[in-house]
Amino acid sequence: MSQTQKKVINGIEFEIITTSVDEERQIDFIELYRNNKKLLQHTLYESDGDCSSENIELGTYKIIDNTLIFYSYWASADRMMKNIYPYGFRKQIYYVTQKGTVSLESSQLYIEAYVDEWNVHKGMQYLNNKPKTNEEKESLKDYISKVEQMHDGHFIFGENKSVLENEVRQALAEAITENTKYWKAVYGENCKM
């Protein structure tokens, strides 16, 4: 099922097609088209899980002047505490030129995720604890490199992470509440949201 909207960005008309796919997992996403050519895709909703766990990705977008901003949020919960990733936030800013070219201007990312199959990467333990040895620093660097590649973003820490988290949570507040409101009752503390 899909729905099409026409949007004008920097004087250029684009089509934004929202599509819902309901096979084994429910996935909602948008695609940006110009002249029948797909330029971008962004997930609005994706849910996966089983009888003891849930993972969600939520997204939204907004158009401001000549920019298209995509927000992403990941959260996970598991009764067994085995599958509590991914958890994180991303903001991508695309610029639209007067000729209709769309280019990624910035992509900020903070995410805790599996990057090596279903194993927790050693570098994740240094996201909130400063690495001390060269081996620990290399492990963190390797983790960041992998998630930046997987999620197309520049990894951020500290105050920048807090600002990003607040902005994404504000942009997706209603969707986050709707999709995680029962998690504490079902999963207790075994969730990252």
N, C-alpha and C positions, 0 to 999 in steps of 0.2 A: 504494500500500500504506500502511495506517495502523494505528496502535496507540493505544488509549485507556487512560489512567490516571486514577483519581480521587484528588484531593489536597484536604486540608482546610487552609485558610489563614485564620487568625483566626476559626475556628469556622464558616467558610463552605465548602461543598463546590464544588470546581471540577473540570472535566475538562481534562486536558492531552492533546491529540491530537498524536502524532508522525506525520508524513507523509513518505514518500519519493517523489520524482518522478524518473523516469529516462527522460527524453526525449533531447534532444541533450546536455544537461548534467545531471549528477546534483545534486539539491537535496534536502536533508533539513531539515525545519523543524518547530517545535512551534507549536500554537495553544492559547491559553487560552480556555476557554468557561465561562460560567455561565448556567444556564437556557437552554441551546441558543443562546446569543448569543456570537459571537466577540468577545473583548475585546482580545487581543494576538496577535501572531505574531513569532517569533524564529527566525532561521536557525541551524541546527546545523551544516550542511555545505553548501558550494556550491563547485564546481570548474568552471573554464573554462580553455580554452587551445587550443593547436594543436601542431604538430610541434616548435615551438621555444620555446614559452612555457607557463607555468601560472600561474593565479591561484586562490587559495583563500580562502574565508571559513569560519571555524570558530566554533562557539558552544556554550555550555552554560548551565545555569541552576542555581540552588539556592534553596531556600525556607528562610528563617530567621525564625521567629516570624511576624510580620505582614508580612514583606517577601518579594518575589520579585526575585531578582537575576539579570540576564542579562549574560553576558560574550561579547564578540566579538573576533575576531582576524583580521586580513587579512595575507596574504603573497603575494609574486609573484616569478617568476623568468623570465628570457628569455635565450636564448643570444645574441641580437642586441643586448641592452641597450636595447631600445626600449620594452618593456612591463614595467617593474619596479614598477608601482603597481597596486593600492593596497597600502599597508603601514601597519598601525596596530592600535589597541586601543580598546575601549569597554567601559564598565561602566554599566549602567542599573539603578536601584533603583526598584521599584514598591512602593507601600504599599497594603495591602488593609484597608479599614475594616470595622467590625463589621457594616455593612449590605452588604458585598460589593463596594463600589465600589473600583475599581483606578485609582490615579493615579501618574503618574511623579513621583518625588521628586527624583531627580538623574540626570544622564547625563553622565559624563565621557568625553572623547574625545581621542585623538591619532591623526591619520591623515594620511598622505601619499597623495594620490589625484588622479586627473584630474578636474577640475571643469569644464573648458571643452573639450568633445569629447575628443580624444586628445592635446591639447597640454598640456605642463607649464606650470602657472600660474606667473607670475613671482614671486608671493608665497611659493612653496614654498622658494625659496633663503634666506629669512629665518627659517625654522623653527629653524635651528641657528646662524645668523649674525645678530646684532642689526642691524635696519635702521637706517640713519643719516639718510637724507634723508626729507622728507615723502612723496615719491613712493614710496619703498621701504616706508615705514610704511603708506601707503594700499594698496599692493599686498598686503602681508601681511594687513591688515585685511579686504580683499576676499576673499582666499583663505579665511581663517578663517570669514567669514560664509557663504560658499558651502558649505564642508564641514559646518559646524554644521547648516545647513538640509538638506543631502543625507543626513546620517547621524544626525540628531536627537540632538545632544549639545552639551555645553559644552566647547570646545577648551581643553586645558591644556598647560602647558610645565614645564620645569625639574624640580624635585623631585617635583611632583605627577605629571608624566609618568612619571618613574621608578617611583614607587609604583604607579601604574596598570599600567604594563607588567609589573612583577613580579607583581602580583596576577592579572592576566589570564593570564600565562604559567604561573603555578602552577595556576590553575583548569583550564587547557587543556593542560597539559604532555604528557600521553599522546597526545592528538589531534595536537598540533603535531609531536611526534617522529614519529608514524606517517605523517603526510602530507608531511613535508619531509625525512625522513631521507636520501634519495638526492639531494637538490637540489645539494649541494656537488659531488658526483661528476659530475652531469650538466651543471650550469650554472656551476660554478666560483664566481667572485665576483659573477656577474651575477644576484644574487638579493637580495631584501629579506625577511628572515625574522627 
